[in-house]
Amino acid sequence: MLRTLAKSVRQYKWPSIFSAVCVLIEAAAETLIPFYMATMIDQGINAGRLSVIYQMGWLLLTLAAISLTAGVSASWISSYASAGFSKNLRQDMFYHVQDFAFADIDKFSTSSLITRMTTDVTNMQLAYQVLIRTAFRAPAVLIFSVIMAYTVNAEMATIFVVIIPILAVALWWIIKTAQPLFRQVFQAYDELNRVVSENLHGIRVVKTFDRETTEDQKFDRASTGIYNVFTKAMKLISLNAPLMQFVISVSMMLLFWFGARLIVFHGLTTGQLVSLFSYSLSILFSLMMFSMIFNQLTIADAAAERIVAVLKTTPSIQNDAADLKTVDNGAVVFDHVGFAYDGNPDHEVLHDINLTIQSGQFIGIIGATGAGKSSLVELIPRLYDVTEGTVSVAGHNVKDYDLTVLRNNVAMVLQGNTLFSGTIADNLRWGNPKATDEQIKHAAELAQADGFITTFPEQYNTELEQNANNVSGGQKQRIGIAQALLKSPQILIMDDSTSAVDTQTEASIRQALATKIPHTTKIIISQRVAAVQDADLIVMMENGTISQVGTHAQLMAANPAYQQLVQSQQYHEEGGQSIDTESSTKA
């Protein structure tokens, strides 16, 4: 785990080392001060030698200045290095997630990935700063102080040797008990993040259905879950403070007792006792720093495990052996394809799919919700990989293509198309970053988007609001179609991407696609028969299988289910009302 995290230090390696060196200098200077203070008391003040007082005074001032300078430098540099480490760590996670297949993202969940890149990385930043500053300072001060205490008086220093192991065992027990609870805390943060994300993303739906109270309750449950687990963990961690206070009190009492006896029997000087008190405070303060370090590292350990789990995940879709750099045409073949989202053949959502699509054909796919239509087309650009069988494009297995090449030649337009912040032109250039204004306008005209875009005051430079709330659902879909067309793909897949568009505009889009890009293979998923009735082939899907393939005329002649679907939709379009057969029967 540490080796994986260390890879994110990179250019901040030397600042981290320099910070540690500054800490060691600070600790060394700090522990020398009580030693020379004892010399000044015994050989200067008690002996009445002013020259020794001046000499030791200047030396103490020098050591204090060195300690202060080194401490300030270590503090600044450690802050710089830890911020840089967290920046690299966050970038490494984000860049790695970009290589994830949909299955990998499903495995972690979006809310969990966000928590890992924010809350978990912040905890790692704090832990790293503690590690390169406090975690070096505490043992350095402890070791130097024990050595100096033995130099002053070995008998008195034995007190620390006895107390330190007892305290270490107690701290180890606290950390071991609290660590699993902090893992639960981060899982609770994932749940809270999910609740907040869903609420803000669907706030219009929440208000439409007047479900604010229900959402408040969901948030309260998630927030209370964090509170309960975190409180339980912190109750354990809080035992550090009274434990440290007890150790400090016992140590001071022992020092007073034995120190007084030694002074009475002339086994210890006043200066030496003062220096021993200083060293005892330094040692106990170091132990308190250890307590703080362990608290932070206990929290960070749970965060580190979650971060490393992301960084060490090998994307389920690999591109290493892919050597094909061109897609010659848009022919697609599904050969005995089976697919399950979790990779388990017993959970397949697609079963034994066999389908041949010629390059340039217009293919319509219809079927009930959950029939597997979207799952089928997502296999073409390798958003998911098949569980069984093969998918081929232009005569080659899709796994043989370079992913970038394959996905640049397979354009997908989804029903819930996502537009990002920026102008309409910026969003359109997702299809082709180098597209000229003329190419953008031409693609928008084919997608029937130019008409409404030019009505905006800024036209193609119109800024889209968050979630593109200043354009309608149908307008979003048309912008998405224009994006896809700018890729000049060999295969264009439209997954119910005209569901929010009126029938006349939808017909115009289909006509433009048929006449302007005749050599592009067009695969359209739709719930409306009218959207696919002109297709070269219509694929009917049912329960993850292809039930029938044919033209509109062939299906009308031979498929009762298709006939019923057509008649039902015609009935609704003509203004009829659907009849609830079950309710009528009960009546």
N, C-alpha and C positions, 0 to 999 in steps of 0.2 A: 504493500500500500504506500509506504513512504517513498519507494523508488518511483512509483507512478506520479505522486504529487511533486516530487523533486524536479521532474521534467518541466514543470511550469515555472520554476525559479528563473532559469535562463540568464538574461542579461542583468538580473538583480543578485547574481551569485556573489560577486565581489563586494557590492555594498553590504550584503548580509554578513560576509566575513569581516569586513572593516568594522561594522557595528559591534560584532562579537569581540574584536580586538579592543575597541574603545571601552567596552564593558569590563574586560579583564584589567585594563589600565586603571579604570575608575575603582574597581574593587581592591586592587593592590594598593593604590594610594590611600584609599579609605581605611584599610586595615593597618597601615603603618602609622596613622595619626595617633591612636591610643598608645602605641609603644613609645613614641617620642614624647608624648605628653607625660607618660610616667617618668621618663628621664628628666624632663623639665621640672617635675614636682620634686623628685628625690634629690637630684643633683643641682638643681637651680634654686627652687623656692625654699625647700627645707634646709639646704646648705647655705643659703644666702649668697649665691654666686650669680651676680647680675649678667655676666658674660654668657653663661650657659642659658639663661632665660632668653636673652636676645637671639642667641644662635638657634635654639630650639624653636623660638617664636617664628623666625623667618622660615625655618624648615617646615613648620606646620602650615604656615600661610602658603608656601609653595605647593605642598602636598594637597591642600584644600583646593587651590586653583587648578591643579592637574586633574583632581577628581571631578571638579565642577565642569571643566572643559570637556573631558572625556564623556561624562554623563550626558551633557547636553548634545554632544555630537552623536552619541549612541542613540539617544531618543529620537533625534531628527532623522538619522539615516535609517533606523529600524522602521520608522513610520513610512518613509519613502519606499523601502524595500518591500514591506508588507503590502502596501497599496499596489505596487507593481506586480507582486506575486498574485494577488487576487485578480488583477486585470488579466494577467496571462491565463490563470486558471479558468476564469469565466469565458475568455475567448476560446481556450482549448475545448471546453465543454460545448460551447455553441457551435464551433466549427465541426466538432465530432458529430453532434446531433444532426447537422446538415447532411451527413452521409447515411443517417439512419433510414432504413426502410420504414414503411408505414407500420409493419409488424413490430419493429423495435420501439417506435413511439407509443404504440398501443400497450406494449409491455410496461413502460414506466408511467404512462399517462401524462398529458400535457401539464396539468397542475403540478405534478410532482417534479417535472423537469424545470418548471419555472422556479419552484421553491429551492431546488438544488443550485440553480444559477444565481439566486439572490440571497436568501437567508443563510443557506449552507456555506456559500462562498464568503459571506460577511463574517461568519463564525471562524472560518479558516484564516481570514485576514487577521482577525484579532489574535488567534492562536499563534500565527506565524510571527507577529510582532512580539508576543510574549516569549516565543521560543528563542528568537535571536537576541533578545535583550534580557528580559527577566530570567529566562531559563539558563542563561549564561551567568548572570549576575548573582543569582541566589547560591548556586553551588560554589562559585568562585569566592564570594564573601564568606560562606560557611567554611570552606577548606582553609582559606587564608587566616580566618579568625581562630579556628581550632589550632592551627600551627603556631600562631602568635601567642595564643593562650598557653600552650605547652611551653613555649619559650620563656614566658613570664613565670609560670608556676605549674608544673606538671600535675601536682596533686589536685589542685583546684580545677584544672582543665578536664580531669576525669569525670566530673559531673556531667559535662556535655556528652561525653562518649556513652554514658549510661542512658541519658534521656533521649537522644536522637533516634536510636533504633525503636524505642517504644512508640514515639510519635510516628515514625515511618510506617509501622505496622497498622496503627489506627487509621492513618490517611489511606493506606492501601485498601482497607476494608470499606471505607466510605466510598471510595471511587468505584470499586468493583460492584457495590450494591446500587450505586446511582446510575451507572453507565447504561443498563438496559432501559431505564426510565427515559433517558434523553433520546434514545432511539424512538421511543413511543411519541415523544414530543414532536419530533420532526415528521413523523407520519401524520400526527394531528395537524401540523402546519399544512401538509399536502391537502388534507380534507378542507381546511379553512380556505385555502387558495382556490380549490375547486368551487366551493360555494360562492365565494366572492366573484370569481371569473364568470360563472354561469349567470349570476344575478345581473352583473353589469352588462354582459353581452346580451342578455334577454330582457333588459329592463322594460322595453316596450310591451312585451308579452306579459310581464309581471303586472304592470299598471293596467293593461287592457282587461286582465282577468281579476284585478283587485286582489292580488295575492301577496301584498306587502307583509301582512301578518305572518303568513306561512314562511316567507323568506326570512323574516326576522327570527322565527323559531329555529329554522335551519342554521342560521348564523350563530344564534345563541348556543345551540348544541355543539357546534364545531368549536366556538370560542371557549365554552366551558370545558370541553374536552382537553384543550391545551392547558387551561388554568389548573385543572385537577391534576394532570400528570406532572406539569412543571412544578406545581406547589409541592407535590410529593417528593420530587427529585431534589428541590431546593431545601426541603426540610432535612434531608440527609446531608447535603452539602453544607448547610448552616452549622452542623456539628463541628466543623473545622474551627470556627471562631472560639467557642468556649473551650475546646480542647487545647488550642494554642494558648489561650489566656491562662489555663490551668498549668500548662507546662512552663510558661513564663513566670508565674507566681511561685511555683515550686523551685525553679532554678534560682530566682532572686533570694528566696528564703535560705536555700542551701549556701549560696554565695555569702550572704550576710553572716550566717552562722559560722561557717568554716573560716571565712575571711577574718572575722573578728578574733577568733581563737588564734589564728596564725599571727596576727599583728601583736596580740598580747604576748605571745611566746617568741616574738621577734623572728618568725619564719616568713614574714611578708611585710613589705613596706607599704606606706600609704599610696605612693604612686602606682605600685603594682596592683593594689586592690582597685584603684580607680580604672586602670587599664583593663583589668579583668571584668569589671562591670561593663565597660564599653564593649569589650569583646562578647560578653554574654548577650548584650542587647543586639549586637550585630548578628550573632548566631541565631538568636530567637527571631529576629526580624527576617533573616534568611529563611527560617522555617515557615514563617507566615507567608513569605513570597512563594515558597514551595506549595503551600496550601492554595494560594491564588492560581498558581500555574496549573496545579492538578485540576482545579475547578474548571478552568478554561479549556484545558486539554481533554477533560472528560466530555464536555459539550462538543468540542471540535472532533473528537474521535468518531462520534456518531455521524457528524456531518461529513467527515472524511470518507467513511465507508460508503455513504450514499453518492458522493462525488466520484469516487474511484469506480463504483459499480457502473456509472455512465461511461467513464473514460476507458474502461477495460472491456466494454461491450463491443464485440465484433459485429458490425452491421450484417444482418442476415442476407442482404443482397450485395455480393462482391463484384468488383469490376476488374480484378487483377488479370484474369486470363482472356479478357475481351480484346480481340484484335481487329475486328471489322470496324472500319472508319466511315463507311458510306452505306446508305440505305437506297438501293437501286429503284425500288418501287413500293407500292402500298399493298401488296398481296399479303394476306394474313391466313394462317392455318392453325386451327386448334386440333390437336391430335390426342384423343383419349385423355382430355384434361380433367383432372380432379383438383380441388382446392379447398383448404381449410385454413382459417385465420390463425389458428394455433399450431398448424402443422400436423395435427392428429387426423389421420384418414377417417377415423370414426366420427369426426365432427365436420365433415365436408359440407360446404355450401354449394359446391359445383360437383357434378358427378358425370364422368365419362362424356365430356363435351367433344363433339366432332363437328367441325365447321370449316368450310373453305370459302374465303373471300378473295375475289379477283381484284387486281389493282384497278383503281378508278371506279369500282362499283359503289352504289348507294345502298347501304344496308340499314334496314330498320329493325329495332329490337323492342318487342313489347312483352308485357307480362305483368302479373300482379306484384304488389309490393312484397319484397322478400324473395322474389323468384331467382335472384342472382344476376340480374342484368348489369349492375354497376361492378360487381365483383368480376364478371367476365371481362369487361373492357379494361379494368385496371391491371390485368395481367399483360396487356400488350406493351405498355411502356415500362413494365417491371416495377410498378408501384408495389406489387406483391409478386412473389414467385409461386409457380405452380407446386402443388403437393405431388401430383402424378401427371404423367404425360408431358407434352411439349407444346409451346407456342412458337410459331415461326413467323417471321416477317421477311418478305422478299426471298423466301427460300432458305433462310438461315434461322437457327434457334436464337431467340431474343437474348439468351445468355452469352452468345458469341459476339454481340455488339458492344462497343464502348457505350456506357450508359448515357453520356452526354450526347453522343451522336444519335442514339436511339430516341431519346426523349426530345431532341430537337426536331426529329422527323415524325413524332407522334404528338399531336396537339390535342389536349383535353379541355373541354369547357364543361364545368360542373353546374348543377342547378343552383346551388348556393355559392355563386362565384364571389370570391374575396377580392376586394380592391384595397390598395394600400394608400397611406397618406401621400400626398403629392398631387400633381395636376393630372388631368385626364390623359394628356400626352405622355406623361411619365409612366402611367399605368399601361398605356398601349404599348410602350416600348419594352415592356416585359417580354413581349413576343419577339422583338428584335431591337436590341439596344442601339443599333446603328441606323434604324429606320429614318428616312427623311420625312419631312412634313408631308410631301406628296404621297409617299407610301402609307403613312398613317391615315391620311384622309381617304385614300382609295380603300384601305381595309375597313374603315368605318362606314364607307358607303356600301360595301358588300354586306356588312352586318346590319345595315339599316340604322346605324347609330349617328351618322353625320347630320341627319335632319334635326335631332334634338340637341346635339352638341353645339351646333351653330346658332341655336337660339339663346345660349348663355352669353352674357356680356363679354366674358373672357374666352369664349369658345373652347378650343383645345387646351388653353392655359388655365381653365377653371380649376381651382383648388377643391379637392374632395375632402369633406369633413370626415371625422372619425367614423369608421365603418361605412363610409360613403353614404351617409344619411341624407345628403342633399340630392341624391338621384334615386329614382324608383327601382323596384326590383327588376322590371323589364328592361330598364335602361342599363342596369348593372350587367344583365345577361348579354345584352348587345355589345357592351364594351368588352366583355369576356370573349365573345365570338371574334371581335376585331383583333384582340390580342393574339388569339390562336391563329388567325389568318396571316398575321404578320410573320409568323414563323415559316410560312410557305411549306407546310408539312406534307409528307407523303400520305399520312393518315390523319384525318380529322375526326375526333370523337366528341359528340355532343350528348352529354348525359342529362336528358330532360332540361336542357339549357334554354328552352324557349317556353317553359311552363308559365312564365309571367308576362309573355308577349301575346298581343292580340292575334287572332287567326290570320288577318290580312297581312300584318307585318311578318308573321311566321312564314306565310306562303311566299312573300317577297324574298326572305332570306334563303329559303330553299331554292327558289328560282335562280338567285344570284350564285349560289354555290354550284348548282348544276351547270350553269353556262360559263362561269368565269374560272372555275377550277375543276374542269372535267376529268383531269388525270389524277386528282387526289381521291383516295378512298375515303368515303364519308360514312361514318357509323353513327346513327342517331337513335338514342333511347328516348322513348316518349310514351306517355300514357294515352295520347290521342292518336287514333288510327289515321286521322287526316294528315298528321305530320309524317307518316311513313308509307301511306298507300301508294305513292309513286316510286317507292324503292324498287331496286332490281331484285332484292330478296327481302322478305320479312321473316325474322326469326322470332318464333313464339317460345317463351321460356316458362317453365312451371316447376317449382320446387327444386331449383338448381339443375334442371336438365332442359335440353331443347326438345320441346314436344312436337314441333313441326316447322318446316322451312318451305317458303314458296312465295310467289308473287301475290299481290292483293287478289287478283282474279282467281288464282289457284286455291287460295285459302278460303275465299268466299264460296267456291264450288265444292270444297271437300272437307272443311273444318267447321263443325257446328259451334264450337266455342268462339271461333273468330267471327262467325256470322252473328252470334248473339252479342258480342262486344261491339260490332259495327252498328247493329240495330239499336243497342242501348244508347250509344253516343249520339246517333242521329236523332233519337227520340228527345234527348236532353237539349240538343242544339235547336230543335224545332219548338222548344218551349214546353215540352211535356214535363210531367212531374213523376219522379220515381215512386214506385209502390213498394212499401215495406211488406214483403210477402209474409214474413213471420207474424207481424202485427195483425195483418188481415186475417190470417188463419186463426189466430187466437180469438179475434173478435167474432 
